[in-house]
Amino acid sequence: MSALQPATPPAAASGWSERWARQVDRWMTSPALGRWAGRSVFTRWLVRRRSRELFDLMAGFVHSQVLLGCVRLQLFERLAQRPHTLEEIAARARVPAPHLQRLLDSAVALRLLEPRGERRYGLGPLGAPLAVHAGIRDMVEHNATLYRDLHDPLALLRDPDGAQMHAWWPYTDHQDGSAQPAAPSDQFARYSALMASSQRFVIDEMLDSHDFSRHRQVLDVGGGLGGWVCALARRYPHLSLMHLDLPPVSALAAQRIASDGLSARIACHPGSFLHDPLPRGADLVTLVRVAHDHPDAAVRRLLRAIHDALPVGGELLLAEPMAEVDGQPATPDPYFHFYLLAMGSGRLRTPAELMHLMTEAGFEGVRRLSGHQPVHATLLSGQKTRCLPLEPGTSVNKE
């Protein structure tokens, strides 16, 4: 597994800016100045806001466990049907009502639930999406394993290979390129089902951000259970589609595609995108939540293979969560940094890093597409404008 590296080395601070930063540090850590700022009408609002933010950081684990408790009680789905009283929820949960009330009142404070008349509880503004989207609930439950790995964050940093999350990730052991993954088929099925469940938001983002009507054939690399190609086929009836993933996953995808009645339009190609030639003929290749699961060497190899497989004028559309989407570290970044570390492969990259890797592979006009929800996925596109010389030892794929 490649080590997590910063996007760029920190720039050396100039003399005056470093001196200013140190002075600010002294002010911010001064007890006397802190007491004055807390009393001043001009600054106490800032002190209070930062105190709340710091408390939220300290209490974040409790907040996540409140969310997990609500998910395990299926509260969001039940309250979407009608509000419930404390006694009704307690009877179904088999939890003493006084104890359960602590959970429900905590969920109200987090805006997951809200009190209704006659001592009832209903959905809050943050609980409504959880009632509608099973993928979010599945990820909340899945994250319980990540929380166990993070009970000692330093232990995880020192020995990521000991993480329990490894049991979810079927590709870890062979990401150095030495051999095709050899995990049990049920492990592929479990992980692929989780990714399919949580993919809905990314699919919507992609459909809204790119004009697929101008394409003829699309290849989805690392396509999981085929949710993306099925959605694309339903939205654009003129498209011919191809799906590539490892044989155990490809077999599951073929079953889903057949059940959706789309087998005539979507061809499944079992194989490894790190070791096998990519299918030819597509004028657009999509790469959805794949690159961040792999180290740089594998991503470079994959991007070059995609470039080679495309005709001149063909395009690559890459979609995944990215770090520092707006030029500054963002609150979702810590989650993905530690999630990928515990999984055992890959890392979170900035748009600039991925754009550089795409350009390095031969793509031109690489750009970021506008989107509505970058926390779900940021989209990059690039075009093949010319053929590159073959690398030494590479044979031409004439499929």
CORLIN-V894852 format. One line per field, one symbol per residue. ss: DSSP state (@ for helix, = for strand, . for the rest). burial: + if it has 24 or more other ideal C-beta (glycine too) atoms within 12 Angstrom, else -. A space follows every 50 residues. Layout:
ss->???
burial->???
This chain:
ss->..............@@@@@@@@@@@@@@..@@@@@@@@@....@@@@@@@ @@@@@@@@@@@@@@@@@@@@@@..@@@@@@@..==@@@@@@@@...@@@@ @@@@@@@@@...====...====....@@@@@.@@@@@@@@@@@@@@@@@ @@@@@@@@.@@@.@@@@@...@@@..........@@@@@@@@@@@@@..@ @@@@@@@@@..@@@..=====.....@@@@@@@@@....======.@@@@ @@@@@@@@@......=====.............=====..@@@..@@@@@ @@@@@@@@@.....======..=.........@@@@@@@@@@@......= @@@@@@@@@@...======........======................
burial->++-+--+------------------------------------------- ------------++-++++++-+-++-++---++++--+---+------+ --++-+++-+-++-------++++--+-+++-+-+++++++++++++-++ -----+---+--++++++++++-++-----+-+---++++++++++++++ +++++++-++-+--+-+++++++++++++++++-++--++++++++++++ -+++-++----+--++++++++++---++--+++++++++++++++-+++ +++++++++++--++++++++++++-------+--+++++++++++++++ +++++-+++-+++--++++-+--+-+++++++++---------------
